[in-house]
Amino acid sequence: MFNHEYISKNIAVNVSPIKEPYRKADTMNADEFEKLMGACTCQRDRAIVAVAAGSGIRRSEICGLLKSQMDMKENKFTVIGKGNKERTCFLTPRAKHELEEYMKTRDDDSPYVFVTQRTHKQIAVRGMNFITKQIGQRAGIKFHTHMLRHYFADTAHEANIDILDISRMLGHSSVSTTQIYISQNTNDLAIKHQRIR
């Protein structure tokens, strides 16, 4: 009201903002990731899990990924992320292998990288939710696609990649968002804590 000049004095100037409760984000460790890979019943799903975990792309970006955006020679691809921003993502050797194996199974002319099994149409977000739920149930893990972004951030952090670079890879506009992603893994804290005498 003060900003729009309905009142002459800002009565909330000394009021502290409401603190939102901090919650740990869902993430996974390497063993759980391997369980997910083992629970995939088709090569498409293996490729989805490997590419998402190796690049940190969002669920909507997986669904909208086009073959024309892929550069398999350079092990990279482009996505249009939040805010219609384009960014470059990269393939790990494992993600590239799983993706290449999946593409060998394709005999359709769909422009999308990941398609439905029967009709070869673009996978919808609801379809992606169903796929990941089924994989998680078979693996015995409460799993959703966003966990793979956190897993990517954790593994990138463990590989000593700078947080600014991780932020760019994830398509975050703020490093503080990235910090939430990588602050969940306490394994390194336990190791460092053992140094205390």
DRENLUM-365529 format. One record per residue (C-alpha): chain; y, z negated, x; residue number from 1. Coordinates in Angstrom, 1 decimal, decimal comma. Example, Ala and Ser with C-alpha at 12.3 -4.5 7.8 and 13.67 -1.06 7.14 Angstrom:
2
{kette=A py=-4,5 pz=-7,8 px=12,3 nr=1}
{kette=A py=-1,1 pz=-7,1 px=13,7 nr=2}
//
This chain:
197
{kette=A py=0,0 pz=0,0 px=0,0 nr=1}
{kette=A py=2,3 pz=-0,8 px=2,9 nr=2}
{kette=A py=1,5 pz=2,6 px=4,5 nr=3}
{kette=A py=2,4 pz=4,4 px=1,3 nr=4}
{kette=A py=5,6 pz=2,3 px=0,9 nr=5}
{kette=A py=4,5 pz=0,5 px=-2,3 nr=6}
{kette=A py=5,3 pz=-2,9 px=-0,7 nr=7}
{kette=A py=7,8 pz=-3,7 px=2,0 nr=8}
{kette=A py=5,6 pz=-6,0 px=4,1 nr=9}
{kette=A py=2,1 pz=-5,6 px=5,3 nr=10}
{kette=A py=0,4 pz=-8,8 px=3,9 nr=11}
{kette=A py=-2,9 pz=-8,0 px=5,7 nr=12}
{kette=A py=-1,4 pz=-7,7 px=9,2 nr=13}
{kette=A py=-3,1 pz=-11,0 px=10,3 nr=14}
{kette=A py=-6,3 pz=-10,6 px=8,4 nr=15}
{kette=A py=-9,3 pz=-9,8 px=10,7 nr=16}
{kette=A py=-11,5 pz=-6,8 px=9,7 nr=17}
{kette=A py=-14,8 pz=-7,6 px=8,1 nr=18}
{kette=A py=-17,6 pz=-7,7 px=10,7 nr=19}
{kette=A py=-20,6 pz=-5,7 px=9,7 nr=20}
{kette=A py=-23,9 pz=-7,3 px=10,6 nr=21}
{kette=A py=-25,6 pz=-5,8 px=13,6 nr=22}
{kette=A py=-29,0 pz=-4,4 px=13,1 nr=23}
{kette=A py=-31,4 pz=-3,0 px=15,7 nr=24}
{kette=A py=-31,9 pz=0,7 px=15,2 nr=25}
{kette=A py=-35,5 pz=1,9 px=14,7 nr=26}
{kette=A py=-36,9 pz=3,2 px=17,9 nr=27}
{kette=A py=-40,3 pz=3,6 px=19,6 nr=28}
{kette=A py=-42,0 pz=3,3 px=23,0 nr=29}
{kette=A py=-43,9 pz=5,9 px=24,9 nr=30}
{kette=A py=-47,3 pz=4,8 px=23,6 nr=31}
{kette=A py=-46,1 pz=5,1 px=20,0 nr=32}
{kette=A py=-44,7 pz=8,5 px=20,8 nr=33}
{kette=A py=-48,1 pz=9,6 px=22,1 nr=34}
{kette=A py=-49,7 pz=8,2 px=18,9 nr=35}
{kette=A py=-47,4 pz=10,4 px=16,8 nr=36}
{kette=A py=-48,2 pz=13,4 px=18,9 nr=37}
{kette=A py=-51,9 pz=12,7 px=18,4 nr=38}
{kette=A py=-51,5 pz=12,3 px=14,6 nr=39}
{kette=A py=-50,1 pz=15,8 px=14,2 nr=40}
{kette=A py=-52,6 pz=18,0 px=12,4 nr=41}
{kette=A py=-51,0 pz=21,3 px=13,2 nr=42}
{kette=A py=-49,2 pz=22,9 px=16,1 nr=43}
{kette=A py=-45,9 pz=23,2 px=14,1 nr=44}
{kette=A py=-45,7 pz=19,4 px=13,7 nr=45}
{kette=A py=-46,5 pz=18,9 px=17,4 nr=46}
{kette=A py=-43,7 pz=21,2 px=18,3 nr=47}
{kette=A py=-41,3 pz=19,5 px=15,9 nr=48}
{kette=A py=-42,0 pz=16,0 px=17,3 nr=49}
{kette=A py=-41,9 pz=17,2 px=21,0 nr=50}
{kette=A py=-38,7 pz=19,2 px=20,5 nr=51}
{kette=A py=-36,9 pz=16,4 px=18,6 nr=52}
{kette=A py=-38,0 pz=13,8 px=21,2 nr=53}
{kette=A py=-37,1 pz=16,0 px=24,1 nr=54}
{kette=A py=-33,7 pz=17,1 px=23,0 nr=55}
{kette=A py=-32,5 pz=14,5 px=20,5 nr=56}
{kette=A py=-31,6 pz=17,0 px=17,8 nr=57}
{kette=A py=-31,0 pz=15,8 px=14,2 nr=58}
{kette=A py=-33,3 pz=16,4 px=11,3 nr=59}
{kette=A py=-30,9 pz=18,8 px=9,7 nr=60}
{kette=A py=-30,6 pz=20,7 px=13,0 nr=61}
{kette=A py=-34,4 pz=21,0 px=13,2 nr=62}
{kette=A py=-34,5 pz=22,5 px=9,7 nr=63}
{kette=A py=-31,7 pz=25,0 px=10,4 nr=64}
{kette=A py=-32,8 pz=26,0 px=13,9 nr=65}
{kette=A py=-32,9 pz=29,8 px=14,3 nr=66}
{kette=A py=-35,0 pz=31,9 px=16,7 nr=67}
{kette=A py=-31,7 pz=33,6 px=17,8 nr=68}
{kette=A py=-30,4 pz=30,3 px=19,0 nr=69}
{kette=A py=-33,3 pz=29,8 px=21,4 nr=70}
{kette=A py=-33,2 pz=30,8 px=25,1 nr=71}
{kette=A py=-36,7 pz=30,1 px=26,3 nr=72}
{kette=A py=-36,1 pz=31,5 px=29,8 nr=73}
{kette=A py=-33,3 pz=29,0 px=30,4 nr=74}
{kette=A py=-35,1 pz=26,2 px=28,5 nr=75}
{kette=A py=-32,2 pz=25,7 px=26,1 nr=76}
{kette=A py=-30,9 pz=26,3 px=22,6 nr=77}
{kette=A py=-27,7 pz=25,9 px=20,6 nr=78}
{kette=A py=-27,3 pz=24,0 px=17,4 nr=79}
{kette=A py=-24,5 pz=23,6 px=14,9 nr=80}
{kette=A py=-24,2 pz=19,9 px=14,4 nr=81}
{kette=A py=-22,0 pz=17,5 px=12,4 nr=82}
{kette=A py=-18,5 pz=18,7 px=11,8 nr=83}
{kette=A py=-19,7 pz=22,3 px=12,4 nr=84}
{kette=A py=-19,6 pz=21,7 px=16,1 nr=85}
{kette=A py=-21,8 pz=23,8 px=18,4 nr=86}
{kette=A py=-23,6 pz=22,2 px=21,3 nr=87}
{kette=A py=-26,2 pz=23,1 px=23,8 nr=88}
{kette=A py=-29,6 pz=21,3 px=23,8 nr=89}
{kette=A py=-32,3 pz=21,5 px=26,4 nr=90}
{kette=A py=-36,1 pz=21,7 px=26,3 nr=91}
{kette=A py=-38,3 pz=19,4 px=28,4 nr=92}
{kette=A py=-41,4 pz=21,1 px=29,9 nr=93}
{kette=A py=-43,6 pz=19,5 px=27,3 nr=94}
{kette=A py=-41,3 pz=20,5 px=24,4 nr=95}
{kette=A py=-41,2 pz=24,1 px=25,7 nr=96}
{kette=A py=-45,0 pz=24,2 px=26,0 nr=97}
{kette=A py=-45,6 pz=22,8 px=22,4 nr=98}
{kette=A py=-42,9 pz=25,2 px=21,0 nr=99}
{kette=A py=-44,5 pz=28,2 px=22,8 nr=100}
{kette=A py=-47,9 pz=27,3 px=21,5 nr=101}
{kette=A py=-46,5 pz=27,1 px=18,0 nr=102}
{kette=A py=-44,7 pz=30,4 px=18,2 nr=103}
{kette=A py=-48,1 pz=32,0 px=19,1 nr=104}
{kette=A py=-49,4 pz=31,0 px=15,7 nr=105}
{kette=A py=-46,5 pz=32,8 px=13,9 nr=106}
{kette=A py=-46,9 pz=36,3 px=12,5 nr=107}
{kette=A py=-44,0 pz=36,3 px=10,0 nr=108}
{kette=A py=-40,5 pz=37,6 px=10,2 nr=109}
{kette=A py=-38,6 pz=34,5 px=9,3 nr=110}
{kette=A py=-35,5 pz=33,9 px=11,4 nr=111}
{kette=A py=-36,2 pz=30,1 px=11,4 nr=112}
{kette=A py=-38,0 pz=28,4 px=14,2 nr=113}
{kette=A py=-39,8 pz=25,9 px=12,0 nr=114}
{kette=A py=-41,1 pz=27,1 px=8,7 nr=115}
{kette=A py=-43,4 pz=26,0 px=5,9 nr=116}
{kette=A py=-47,1 pz=26,7 px=6,4 nr=117}
{kette=A py=-47,8 pz=28,9 px=3,5 nr=118}
{kette=A py=-44,6 pz=30,7 px=2,5 nr=119}
{kette=A py=-42,9 pz=30,8 px=6,0 nr=120}
{kette=A py=-39,6 pz=29,6 px=4,4 nr=121}
{kette=A py=-37,1 pz=27,4 px=6,0 nr=122}
{kette=A py=-38,2 pz=23,7 px=6,0 nr=123}
{kette=A py=-35,9 pz=21,7 px=3,7 nr=124}
{kette=A py=-34,8 pz=18,1 px=4,6 nr=125}
{kette=A py=-37,1 pz=16,8 px=1,9 nr=126}
{kette=A py=-39,9 pz=18,7 px=3,4 nr=127}
{kette=A py=-39,1 pz=17,3 px=6,9 nr=128}
{kette=A py=-39,2 pz=13,8 px=5,4 nr=129}
{kette=A py=-42,6 pz=14,4 px=3,9 nr=130}
{kette=A py=-44,0 pz=15,8 px=7,2 nr=131}
{kette=A py=-42,8 pz=12,8 px=9,3 nr=132}
{kette=A py=-44,0 pz=10,3 px=6,7 nr=133}
{kette=A py=-47,5 pz=11,9 px=6,8 nr=134}
{kette=A py=-47,5 pz=11,8 px=10,6 nr=135}
{kette=A py=-46,4 pz=8,2 px=10,7 nr=136}
{kette=A py=-49,1 pz=7,2 px=8,2 nr=137}
{kette=A py=-51,8 pz=8,8 px=10,2 nr=138}
{kette=A py=-50,5 pz=7,2 px=13,4 nr=139}
{kette=A py=-50,1 pz=3,8 px=11,7 nr=140}
{kette=A py=-46,3 pz=3,7 px=12,5 nr=141}
{kette=A py=-43,4 pz=3,5 px=10,2 nr=142}
{kette=A py=-41,8 pz=6,7 px=11,3 nr=143}
{kette=A py=-38,8 pz=8,9 px=10,4 nr=144}
{kette=A py=-37,3 pz=11,8 px=12,3 nr=145}
{kette=A py=-34,1 pz=9,9 px=13,4 nr=146}
{kette=A py=-36,3 pz=7,6 px=15,6 nr=147}
{kette=A py=-36,9 pz=10,5 px=17,9 nr=148}
{kette=A py=-33,1 pz=10,7 px=18,6 nr=149}
{kette=A py=-33,2 pz=7,1 px=19,6 nr=150}
{kette=A py=-36,4 pz=7,7 px=21,7 nr=151}
{kette=A py=-34,6 pz=10,6 px=23,4 nr=152}
{kette=A py=-31,6 pz=8,4 px=24,2 nr=153}
{kette=A py=-33,8 pz=5,7 px=25,6 nr=154}
{kette=A py=-35,8 pz=8,0 px=27,8 nr=155}
{kette=A py=-32,6 pz=9,7 px=29,0 nr=156}
{kette=A py=-31,1 pz=6,3 px=29,8 nr=157}
{kette=A py=-34,2 pz=5,3 px=31,7 nr=158}
{kette=A py=-34,0 pz=8,5 px=33,7 nr=159}
{kette=A py=-30,5 pz=7,3 px=34,8 nr=160}
{kette=A py=-28,6 pz=10,0 px=33,0 nr=161}
{kette=A py=-25,0 pz=9,0 px=32,5 nr=162}
{kette=A py=-24,1 pz=7,7 px=29,1 nr=163}
{kette=A py=-21,3 pz=10,3 px=28,7 nr=164}
{kette=A py=-23,9 pz=13,1 px=29,3 nr=165}
{kette=A py=-26,3 pz=11,5 px=26,8 nr=166}
{kette=A py=-23,5 pz=11,3 px=24,3 nr=167}
{kette=A py=-22,8 pz=15,0 px=24,8 nr=168}
{kette=A py=-26,4 pz=15,9 px=24,4 nr=169}
{kette=A py=-26,7 pz=14,0 px=21,2 nr=170}
{kette=A py=-23,5 pz=15,5 px=19,8 nr=171}
{kette=A py=-21,7 pz=12,2 px=19,4 nr=172}
{kette=A py=-17,9 pz=12,2 px=19,2 nr=173}
{kette=A py=-17,8 pz=8,6 px=20,5 nr=174}
{kette=A py=-19,7 pz=6,9 px=23,4 nr=175}
{kette=A py=-19,8 pz=3,7 px=21,4 nr=176}
{kette=A py=-22,2 pz=5,4 px=19,0 nr=177}
{kette=A py=-24,4 pz=6,4 px=21,9 nr=178}
{kette=A py=-24,4 pz=2,8 px=23,1 nr=179}
{kette=A py=-26,0 pz=1,7 px=19,9 nr=180}
{kette=A py=-28,8 pz=4,2 px=20,5 nr=181}
{kette=A py=-29,6 pz=3,1 px=24,1 nr=182}
{kette=A py=-29,0 pz=-0,6 px=23,8 nr=183}
{kette=A py=-32,3 pz=-1,2 px=21,9 nr=184}
{kette=A py=-34,7 pz=-0,9 px=24,8 nr=185}
{kette=A py=-35,0 pz=-4,4 px=26,4 nr=186}
{kette=A py=-37,8 pz=-3,6 px=28,8 nr=187}
{kette=A py=-35,3 pz=-3,2 px=31,7 nr=188}
{kette=A py=-33,7 pz=-6,5 px=30,8 nr=189}
{kette=A py=-37,0 pz=-8,3 px=31,0 nr=190}
{kette=A py=-37,6 pz=-6,8 px=34,5 nr=191}
{kette=A py=-34,1 pz=-7,8 px=35,6 nr=192}
{kette=A py=-34,5 pz=-11,3 px=34,1 nr=193}
{kette=A py=-37,5 pz=-11,9 px=36,3 nr=194}
{kette=A py=-35,2 pz=-11,7 px=39,3 nr=195}
{kette=A py=-33,4 pz=-14,9 px=38,2 nr=196}
{kette=A py=-34,5 pz=-17,9 px=40,2 nr=197}
//
